[in-house]
Amino acid sequence: MSSQIIRGVRQTEKGARIARHRQYILQVVPEANKAQIKQEAEALFQVSVVKVTTQNYDGKWRRLTGRWGRRPAWKKAFVTVAEGQKIELK
């Protein structure tokens, strides 16, 4: 998968549950907006995207070798595809 916006499809238990309703969870770059996510998902997966909702996550503070550091912030996108279409997960 070579994309500047979409980093990957998140395969979780919740993702498997909502896939029955034509929704998929994508991890995207934090700077991306909904229109960019929709355009990139349609081009990358050859599906028609109906709706995109997003959630922002701050990086968590973690301790490593005696020092505190912060994991990078990331964004989760819930993408709903048109009736009868699906994103093939590997």
C-alpha positions in Angstrom: 0.0 0.0 0.0 1.7 3.2 -1.1 -0.3 6.2 0.1 0.7 9.6 1.5 -2.4 9.8 3.7 -3.6 6.3 4.6 -1.1 4.4 6.8 -3.0 1.2 7.0 -6.2 -0.6 7.8 -6.7 -1.4 11.5 -7.8 -4.9 12.0 -9.4 -5.1 15.4 -12.4 -6.9 17.0 -14.4 -3.7 16.7 -13.3 -3.4 13.1 -14.5 -6.9 12.3 -17.9 -6.1 13.9 -18.5 -2.9 12.0 -17.3 -4.3 8.7 -20.7 -6.1 8.5 -22.2 -2.6 8.3 -19.8 -1.6 5.4 -17.5 0.5 7.8 -13.8 0.1 7.9 -11.2 1.6 10.3 -8.1 3.3 8.7 -5.1 4.8 10.4 -4.3 8.1 8.6 -1.9 11.0 9.1 -3.1 13.6 11.6 -3.0 16.5 9.1 -5.5 14.8 6.7 -9.0 16.1 6.4 -12.1 14.1 5.5 -12.2 15.1 1.8 -8.5 13.9 1.4 -9.2 10.7 3.2 -12.3 10.0 1.0 -10.4 10.7 -2.2 -7.4 8.6 -1.2 -9.6 5.6 -0.1 -11.6 5.7 -3.3 -8.4 5.7 -5.4 -6.5 3.1 -3.3 -9.3 0.5 -2.7 -11.5 1.2 -5.8 -14.7 1.7 -3.8 -17.2 4.5 -3.5 -17.0 6.1 -0.1 -20.3 7.4 1.3 -19.2 8.8 4.7 -16.0 9.6 6.7 -15.7 10.3 10.4 -12.5 10.9 12.2 -11.0 10.7 15.7 -7.8 12.3 16.9 -5.5 10.6 19.4 -2.7 12.3 21.3 0.5 10.4 21.8 0.8 8.7 25.2 3.7 9.5 27.6 6.0 6.5 28.0 9.2 5.9 30.0 12.2 4.4 28.2 15.6 3.8 29.8 15.0 6.3 32.6 13.6 9.1 30.4 10.1 10.2 29.6 9.1 10.4 26.0 5.9 10.8 24.0 4.5 8.5 21.3 3.4 10.3 18.1 -0.1 11.5 17.7 -2.3 9.7 15.2 -5.7 9.9 13.6 -8.3 7.1 13.1 -10.9 7.3 10.2 -14.1 5.4 10.0 -14.9 5.0 6.3 -18.4 3.8 5.1 -18.5 2.4 1.6 -21.5 2.2 -0.7 -24.0 -0.7 -0.6 -22.6 -3.9 -2.1 -18.9 -2.9 -1.9 -16.2 -3.8 0.5 -12.5 -3.3 1.2 -10.5 -6.5 0.8 -8.5 -7.1 4.0 -5.5 -9.4 3.8 
